[in-house]
Structure formats: C-alpha cells, structure tokens
Amino acid sequence: MTGKITIRKLAKELSLSPVTVYRALSGHPNVRPGTRRQVLHTAQKNGYALPGHEGRNIAVIVPSFDFSGYLGRLLPRLETEFHRRGFKIQLIPKPDIALLGNYMIDGIVSVVWEKGLEKLLPQDFAIPILTLNAASNTLENIPRIISDPLGIQQALEYLRSRGCRKIFYLSTPTKNNPDAFDRLMAFRQFCLKTRQDYDALHLILGRDWLENVLSLVLNAKPDACFCASETFAVKLGRQIKAAGKRIPEDISLMGLEDDYANEIFTPPITAIRQNFEKIAEIAAESMYQAIVNGIPPVSATVPFQLIERESVRDPEPK
C-alpha cells in the first residue's frame, strides 16, 4: 500500500466497507472479533494511526501474572519510566499473545526470553519491538536490552581481589535457562584461569534445597562462596553459621541479586544486582525515540551493580 494510508485504502485491501473498517478501528461493539483483529493487524502493518491517536500505547509481554522474583523487581521500574514519558501500558501474558491483534499497539516490550518467541511476535507490524534480558533468544532484527551475561565475572574478580583463592559456586538450574548456563560457563573459565578445580567447586540446585548442601560445600574447603540467587545466599549463610563457621573470617559469602534479605542478614551480604532502573530507563527512552522521533531502537548491555557489605573479607595487606 503506497501513499497516505486512509480508511478507504484499508477497506479496499480488506474487501470490507469503509464503515466496517472505521467501526473496527474505533472499538465499535458491533464488529466481530475476527474482523476487528484483521483490520487492526492490517492497519498496524501499514503504519496507520487513528485520528487523535497519541501513539503511546505499549504492550508489555510477561510470562504470566506471577510477579514475584525478577518480574516483581523489573515491572515497577518499567511502569515508572514509561509513565514518566506519557506511555500507557497493557500487560499481556505470553499465552494470550494473540490479543496483540485486538488493540492499536504502538510498541511492544517483551520480558519473555524463551526460545520460539520470535514466531509469536508480530514482526510485520510497523511498530518498534524490544526484548528485555532476552540474551538467550534468537530474535532476528529485534533489539535486546540485557544485563551483562558475564556479570558473574565481576563478582568473582571482586572476591579474588579481596584475597579469596578458592571460590565455590552454587548455581541455579541450567536446563532451559541459557543465562544460568552462561554464568556457569563463565565460572568454568574463571576456574581454568585461576587453576581451581571446577568439578569440585560448583553445585547446581533446583527449587528444593538439599539437606547436605553445606557438607558438599565444606568438603571442597573453599574460602568463599558465590550464590546465584539471594535465597541461596541467605540459606547457605544460615547453615554456615549454624556449623560454627564465621562469615567472612572463615568463608566469605556473596550472591546474585539483592532484594531485601541480603541487607538484613547478619552480617549483611555483599551482592551484585541487575540494574533494573537502567534497563527500564533505556527501554522507555528507546520506545519514546522510536515512536515520537522515528529513531529505531538499538540493543544495549547494562552492567551489574556491585553492592559492598560485610560478608566478604577485607583485602589482604600488601
């Protein structure tokens, strides 16, 4: 379709009457859902905007409406940054992604990163699309804003700089979680570089906390532990203290992510956290520039933040 996009041109392409197309675009109740979806899809594909439409409606695709953990930390920041720029947000769980065809959406931000998402997203829509922390997804031509997948190296080097020479790693499950797998491979490379026994110094834990985790850790005789979640760090810290070991004098402790438990643990736990504020800021600003100024979004990598507390030993005197 060439030239200015009008309701008449859309009607001709769809073999519908202009009245039907207008009613579908304006949300009239006397239009069948299938027809409305077809009209909206064609309008989006051709870059048509409703009269008076502000171009600020953003669909945020989430895995589900379980907003604990990662989503619970990221979504409030997204809400703040998008609303600050005058956007309206529509949350859509991945199983209902077909609903995108029922609304005039001006941009899509997806926090779903599982393989195959590229087949569900409407890539032929003339609207900007971003994925957040989708480093593991092969979404062709779709920009991604991600936390540094090698952020664990920052933590390991920090522990090393504080005199820790034998570091144990408690990993979250790597199956169907490429980010966790990348972290584990980064730990493997760190072990090779520092001549540590990779096989003896890591453990992959599922949702169920094993009763003998501490014995497995202590058998390796580490002087530091890095945990791939705040929950792991607090649970391991409790067991370390219950066994009569001191933190950080006997074992330094550090974790990934930092919600609230690390800070109230005794001693407070040092951590690296994803910079959710920066991720949200970049996503919202990218959408603003794309929708308002026509500047296509680009990919970005956001470094982790280091939060120093008392669970890691002081550096050795030189």
PyMOL commands that set and color helices and strands:
alter all, ss='L'
color gray80, all
select helices_A, chain A and resi 7-14+18-25+33-45+69-84+94-102+117-119+151-161+178-194+213-219+230-242+261-264+276-293
alter helices_A, ss='H'
color red, helices_A
select strands_A, chain A and resi 57-62+88-93+107-110+129-132+144-147+167-171+202-204+224-227+252-256+270-273+300-302+305-307
alter strands_A, ss='S'
color yellow, strands_A
deselect
rebuild
show_as cartoon
